[in-house]
Structure formats: structure tokens, C-alpha cells
Amino acid sequence: MLNIYLTRHGQDEDNVRGILNGRRNEKLTEKGITQAQELANHIKSSNLIFSAVYSSPLERALKTAKIITAALMLEYPIILDNLIERDFGIMTGRLAADIETLCAPNLLKTETINYFLSPRGAETFPDLIIRAHKILTEIKKRHQEGNILLVTHGDIGKMIYAAYYNLSWEDVIKQFHFGNSDLLILSPDSKREDAHFFKNKQYNA
């Protein structure tokens, strides 16, 4: 049986400034490094053994993956380009506080985040669902059993969850917050409502 574990990177410099990073390549903050270390410690204490660790190519995710692999004495993370964050288009580098002003009425509000849906140049959530299915197909092609860790980002991470459990993107956006260095499990033995394996302390959205 194949179990896919999914985590978001630790807090990065754009997160703490309230900036929409998308594919900007900012570094982890000290809090972000601590979050990644706390996640690694939880994985160790849970006696989880990963056959492979895959990472987005962006610095914030790759650094998170490296902290985990170092703590678990695993091989260097494997970069999987499709794990990269959503392209935010013209919203890249904008303040998160400006989403409603710049994107209304094409947005979806939640308790923690306002999600813009279709600004110029951005990937849509249906686009992300297609990419998420490609990720899952690739992982299942490479691995038939064991535990695999994917280190990725907020929007694409939630769509990987949606694709795995065949859920609509609208429902998943509203269902839960995928915080920095949270850990989800996607498994035939895990119900979709029980996916949160570890919730890290959050300092931002």
C-alpha cells in the first residue's frame, strides 16, 4: 500500500510580510526553520520511515525538505517541478490584504484566507487540479508501496488533497487551512476528514 504524506513549507519572508509570493523565491524565516524542525521531530517520534522525499524547486520548500531529510538521515530530496506553487499571475508580489480590492467579485473567502480565482496570468484552481492529478500519477508510477513525502505549497497542496480524494476544489478551499509545515496523510486507509496528521503552530496564513 502506498501512503502519500503532504506538507507545506515553513514560514518564509513573504509570509511574514503578508505578501503573495506565488513563485517568488524567498527564504525561510527563523520561525519557518523552527517549524520545519518541529515537523521533522514529530515525524521521528511517530516512527515514520519515508522511501523518498520529493520537493518543489522553490527555496522555501526545498529548505524545508532538506531540514527533514537531514533530521531523518535520508537521501537528498528529489526535486519534482510540478510541486511548484500556483502561478499567481498579476497578483504575484501584491499584499494579501489587497486581494478583495483587486480581485472582487472573483474570489472565495474563508476564515483565514481570501482566495483569488482568475486574475490575469494566474493558474486557476481547475488548472491546479489537472496538475495535481499529474503529480499523483507520477508518484504512483514511481512507487507502488511505502511512505512518500511531498514538500510543497498552500494552493497546489490543497489541490493534491482534492485530487486524491476526488473532491471539488471549491469544497476543499473552504474545508481546512493548510498551514506552514502542517502534515497531511493521503492513504487508502485514511478518511479524507482525518487527513491532518500534524498541525504546526502558525504565525500567519
Sequence and secondary structure as in RCSB ss.txt:
>XXXX:A:sequence
MLNIYLTRHGQDEDNVRGILNGRRNEKLTEKGITQAQELANHIKSSNLIFSAVYSSPLERALKTAKIITAALMLE
YPIILDNLIERDFGIMTGRLAADIETLCAPNLLKTETINYFLSPRGAETFPDLIIRAHKILTEIKKRHQEGNILL
VTHGDIGKMIYAAYYNLSWEDVIKQFHFGNSDLLILSPDSKREDAHFFKNKQYNA
>XXXX:A:secstr
 EEEEEEE   BHHHHHTB  TT    B HHHHHHHHHHHHHHHHTT   SEEEE SSHHHHHHHHHHHHHTT  
  EE GGGS   BGGGTT BGGGHHHHHTTSEEE SS EEE   TTB  HHHHHHHHHHHHHHHHHH SSEEEEE
EE HHHHHHHHHHHTT  HHHHHHH    TT EEEE TTS GGG EEE    S  
